[in-house]
Amino acid sequence: MASAQHPPGDLNLPVFRYHADPIASGSVEASGAECACCKVRRGYIYTGPAFCEAELDDALCPWCIANGSAHEKFDASFADPTGFPDGIPQPVIDEIAFRTPGFNTWQQSKWLACCGDPAAFLEPAGQKELRARYPQIEGTLMMYVVHELGISGAAATRFLASLDRDHGPTAYVFACRHCDARPAYIDYL
């Protein structure tokens, strides 16, 4: 079966409430690849995790994620539905887990929340990105290093300075959808 081409003029990516810019975050890239779900070459392909039986690395378009067809066809999830804080309504968890692009991490991803609602994922960040775009969260990340990772003193300062978007350890930055907070956590091998 020949693949269809994406219709010109319809190249706007779907809107994801909880992952506002999946191109900037690295979860979606420009590509001529055919989507494994709809069999259309839409000009973009999802590069994040797809948790399912099928091998879907770099194989789904953002439109099939957004409309739920990738989840329906492959029983794919893009975030762990059990990895959300208590009190998040099930329809919101389903929206993020089954109809929102996820993001690659070194180990198990977490979806952070603020103001009783999951935050929107912004991007993985190293020290360079943090200093340029999120200097206000350095203290929050230092507290994470000390209290969650159990690293203190000069070792904590060195660890924070070693953050790297591409090689780890990496900070994962979110934006609260209700206030100015930027929740974040650190993951590494």
TORKOL-4160 file (C-alpha; in steps of 0.2 Angstrom, whole numbers, padded with zeros to 4 digits, m for minus):
189
<pt num="1" X="0000" Y="0000" Z="0000"/>
<pt num="2" X="0007" Y="0017" Z="m0005"/>
<pt num="3" X="0008" Y="0030" Z="0008"/>
<pt num="4" X="m0002" Y="0046" Z="0007"/>
<pt num="5" X="0007" Y="0063" Z="0008"/>
<pt num="6" X="0001" Y="0075" Z="0021"/>
<pt num="7" X="m0011" Y="0088" Z="0013"/>
<pt num="8" X="m0002" Y="0105" Z="0010"/>
<pt num="9" X="m0008" Y="0119" Z="0021"/>
<pt num="10" X="m0012" Y="0107" Z="0036"/>
<pt num="11" X="0005" Y="0107" Z="0043"/>
<pt num="12" X="0001" Y="0114" Z="0060"/>
<pt num="13" X="0005" Y="0102" Z="0074"/>
<pt num="14" X="m0009" Y="0097" Z="0086"/>
<pt num="15" X="m0011" Y="0107" Z="0102"/>
<pt num="16" X="m0005" Y="0097" Z="0117"/>
<pt num="17" X="m0011" Y="0105" Z="0134"/>
<pt num="18" X="0002" Y="0096" Z="0144"/>
<pt num="19" X="0017" Y="0097" Z="0131"/>
<pt num="20" X="0016" Y="0114" Z="0123"/>
<pt num="21" X="0031" Y="0113" Z="0111"/>
<pt num="22" X="0036" Y="0095" Z="0107"/>
<pt num="23" X="0048" Y="0101" Z="0094"/>
<pt num="24" X="0058" Y="0112" Z="0106"/>
<pt num="25" X="0058" Y="0098" Z="0119"/>
<pt num="26" X="0065" Y="0085" Z="0106"/>
<pt num="27" X="0050" Y="0074" Z="0107"/>
<pt num="28" X="0044" Y="0078" Z="0089"/>
<pt num="29" X="0056" Y="0081" Z="0074"/>
<pt num="30" X="0054" Y="0085" Z="0056"/>
<pt num="31" X="0054" Y="0069" Z="0046"/>
<pt num="32" X="0049" Y="0062" Z="0029"/>
<pt num="33" X="0045" Y="0045" Z="0038"/>
<pt num="34" X="0028" Y="0037" Z="0036"/>
<pt num="35" X="0017" Y="0035" Z="0052"/>
<pt num="36" X="0015" Y="0017" Z="0057"/>
<pt num="37" X="m0003" Y="0021" Z="0062"/>
<pt num="38" X="m0011" Y="0032" Z="0048"/>
<pt num="39" X="0002" Y="0028" Z="0035"/>
<pt num="40" X="0004" Y="0046" Z="0030"/>
<pt num="41" X="0020" Y="0056" Z="0028"/>
<pt num="42" X="0015" Y="0071" Z="0038"/>
<pt num="43" X="0032" Y="0080" Z="0039"/>
<pt num="44" X="0035" Y="0076" Z="0058"/>
<pt num="45" X="0038" Y="0061" Z="0068"/>
<pt num="46" X="0037" Y="0057" Z="0087"/>
<pt num="47" X="0054" Y="0052" Z="0094"/>
<pt num="48" X="0049" Y="0050" Z="0112"/>
<pt num="49" X="0045" Y="0033" Z="0121"/>
<pt num="50" X="0030" Y="0023" Z="0116"/>
<pt num="51" X="0026" Y="0009" Z="0128"/>
<pt num="52" X="0018" Y="m0005" Z="0119"/>
<pt num="53" X="0021" Y="m0022" Z="0111"/>
<pt num="54" X="0025" Y="m0015" Z="0094"/>
<pt num="55" X="0041" Y="m0007" Z="0090"/>
<pt num="56" X="0037" Y="0011" Z="0087"/>
<pt num="57" X="0053" Y="0020" Z="0089"/>
<pt num="58" X="0052" Y="0035" Z="0077"/>
<pt num="59" X="0036" Y="0028" Z="0069"/>
<pt num="60" X="0021" Y="0039" Z="0075"/>
<pt num="61" X="0015" Y="0056" Z="0069"/>
<pt num="62" X="0009" Y="0068" Z="0082"/>
<pt num="63" X="m0008" Y="0068" Z="0075"/>
<pt num="64" X="m0011" Y="0050" Z="0078"/>
<pt num="65" X="m0005" Y="0053" Z="0096"/>
<pt num="66" X="m0017" Y="0068" Z="0098"/>
<pt num="67" X="m0032" Y="0060" Z="0092"/>
<pt num="68" X="m0029" Y="0043" Z="0101"/>
<pt num="69" X="m0028" Y="0032" Z="0086"/>
<pt num="70" X="m0010" Y="0027" Z="0091"/>
<pt num="71" X="m0016" Y="0022" Z="0108"/>
<pt num="72" X="m0031" Y="0013" Z="0101"/>
<pt num="73" X="m0022" Y="0004" Z="0087"/>
<pt num="74" X="m0006" Y="m0001" Z="0097"/>
<pt num="75" X="m0012" Y="0000" Z="0115"/>
<pt num="76" X="0002" Y="0013" Z="0116"/>
<pt num="77" X="0005" Y="0024" Z="0131"/>
<pt num="78" X="0017" Y="0039" Z="0130"/>
<pt num="79" X="0019" Y="0041" Z="0149"/>
<pt num="80" X="0016" Y="0029" Z="0164"/>
<pt num="81" X="m0002" Y="0031" Z="0169"/>
<pt num="82" X="0003" Y="0025" Z="0187"/>
<pt num="83" X="0017" Y="0039" Z="0188"/>
<pt num="84" X="0005" Y="0054" Z="0193"/>
<pt num="85" X="0003" Y="0062" Z="0209"/>
<pt num="86" X="m0013" Y="0057" Z="0219"/>
<pt num="87" X="m0028" Y="0067" Z="0216"/>
<pt num="88" X="m0026" Y="0069" Z="0197"/>
<pt num="89" X="m0042" Y="0065" Z="0189"/>
<pt num="90" X="m0042" Y="0050" Z="0178"/>
<pt num="91" X="m0047" Y="0059" Z="0162"/>
<pt num="92" X="m0032" Y="0070" Z="0163"/>
<pt num="93" X="m0020" Y="0055" Z="0166"/>
<pt num="94" X="m0028" Y="0047" Z="0151"/>
<pt num="95" X="m0025" Y="0063" Z="0141"/>
<pt num="96" X="m0007" Y="0063" Z="0145"/>
<pt num="97" X="m0003" Y="0045" Z="0145"/>
<pt num="98" X="m0012" Y="0041" Z="0129"/>
<pt num="99" X="m0014" Y="0057" Z="0119"/>
<pt num="100" X="0001" Y="0068" Z="0123"/>
<pt num="101" X="0019" Y="0065" Z="0117"/>
<pt num="102" X="0030" Y="0059" Z="0131"/>
<pt num="103" X="0049" Y="0063" Z="0133"/>
<pt num="104" X="0064" Y="0052" Z="0134"/>
<pt num="105" X="0073" Y="0051" Z="0151"/>
<pt num="106" X="0088" Y="0041" Z="0157"/>
<pt num="107" X="0077" Y="0030" Z="0169"/>
<pt num="108" X="0058" Y="0031" Z="0173"/>
<pt num="109" X="0050" Y="0047" Z="0168"/>
<pt num="110" X="0038" Y="0057" Z="0180"/>
<pt num="111" X="0025" Y="0069" Z="0176"/>
<pt num="112" X="0026" Y="0083" Z="0189"/>
<pt num="113" X="0011" Y="0093" Z="0195"/>
<pt num="114" X="0007" Y="0110" Z="0203"/>
<pt num="115" X="m0009" Y="0118" Z="0209"/>
<pt num="116" X="m0018" Y="0101" Z="0208"/>
<pt num="117" X="m0015" Y="0099" Z="0190"/>
<pt num="118" X="m0001" Y="0091" Z="0180"/>
<pt num="119" X="0011" Y="0104" Z="0174"/>
<pt num="120" X="0015" Y="0106" Z="0155"/>
<pt num="121" X="0032" Y="0098" Z="0150"/>
<pt num="122" X="0044" Y="0111" Z="0143"/>
<pt num="123" X="0061" Y="0102" Z="0140"/>
<pt num="124" X="0075" Y="0092" Z="0146"/>
<pt num="125" X="0089" Y="0104" Z="0152"/>
<pt num="126" X="0107" Y="0105" Z="0156"/>
<pt num="127" X="0116" Y="0118" Z="0165"/>
<pt num="128" X="0117" Y="0129" Z="0149"/>
<pt num="129" X="0098" Y="0129" Z="0146"/>
<pt num="130" X="0095" Y="0132" Z="0165"/>
<pt num="131" X="0106" Y="0147" Z="0165"/>
<pt num="132" X="0099" Y="0154" Z="0149"/>
<pt num="133" X="0080" Y="0150" Z="0152"/>
<pt num="134" X="0076" Y="0145" Z="0170"/>
<pt num="135" X="0089" Y="0153" Z="0182"/>
<pt num="136" X="0074" Y="0154" Z="0195"/>
<pt num="137" X="0074" Y="0135" Z="0197"/>
<pt num="138" X="0092" Y="0132" Z="0202"/>
<pt num="139" X="0088" Y="0133" Z="0221"/>
<pt num="140" X="0073" Y="0121" Z="0218"/>
<pt num="141" X="0085" Y="0109" Z="0209"/>
<pt num="142" X="0098" Y="0110" Z="0223"/>
<pt num="143" X="0085" Y="0105" Z="0235"/>
<pt num="144" X="0080" Y="0090" Z="0224"/>
<pt num="145" X="0099" Y="0085" Z="0223"/>
<pt num="146" X="0101" Y="0087" Z="0242"/>
<pt num="147" X="0084" Y="0079" Z="0248"/>
<pt num="148" X="0079" Y="0067" Z="0234"/>
<pt num="149" X="0096" Y="0061" Z="0228"/>
<pt num="150" X="0105" Y="0062" Z="0245"/>
<pt num="151" X="0120" Y="0072" Z="0239"/>
<pt num="152" X="0126" Y="0087" Z="0249"/>
<pt num="153" X="0139" Y="0100" Z="0251"/>
<pt num="154" X="0152" Y="0103" Z="0237"/>
<pt num="155" X="0147" Y="0086" Z="0229"/>
<pt num="156" X="0129" Y="0093" Z="0227"/>
<pt num="157" X="0136" Y="0109" Z="0219"/>
<pt num="158" X="0147" Y="0099" Z="0207"/>
<pt num="159" X="0132" Y="0088" Z="0203"/>
<pt num="160" X="0121" Y="0103" Z="0198"/>
<pt num="161" X="0135" Y="0110" Z="0188"/>
<pt num="162" X="0136" Y="0094" Z="0178"/>
<pt num="163" X="0119" Y="0094" Z="0172"/>
<pt num="164" X="0118" Y="0091" Z="0153"/>
<pt num="165" X="0103" Y="0090" Z="0141"/>
<pt num="166" X="0110" Y="0076" Z="0130"/>
<pt num="167" X="0122" Y="0066" Z="0141"/>
<pt num="168" X="0115" Y="0067" Z="0158"/>
<pt num="169" X="0112" Y="0070" Z="0172"/>
<pt num="170" X="0098" Y="0080" Z="0165"/>
<pt num="171" X="0084" Y="0091" Z="0173"/>
<pt num="172" X="0067" Y="0089" Z="0166"/>
<pt num="173" X="0058" Y="0106" Z="0167"/>
<pt num="174" X="0039" Y="0109" Z="0168"/>
<pt num="175" X="0028" Y="0124" Z="0168"/>
<pt num="176" X="0013" Y="0125" Z="0180"/>
<pt num="177" X="m0003" Y="0129" Z="0170"/>
<pt num="178" X="m0010" Y="0140" Z="0184"/>
<pt num="179" X="0005" Y="0149" Z="0192"/>
<pt num="180" X="0022" Y="0155" Z="0187"/>
<pt num="181" X="0031" Y="0139" Z="0195"/>
<pt num="182" X="0043" Y="0129" Z="0185"/>
<pt num="183" X="0043" Y="0111" Z="0193"/>
<pt num="184" X="0058" Y="0101" Z="0189"/>
<pt num="185" X="0067" Y="0085" Z="0193"/>
<pt num="186" X="0084" Y="0077" Z="0189"/>
<pt num="187" X="0086" Y="0060" Z="0181"/>
<pt num="188" X="0103" Y="0051" Z="0177"/>
<pt num="189" X="0110" Y="0033" Z="0174"/>
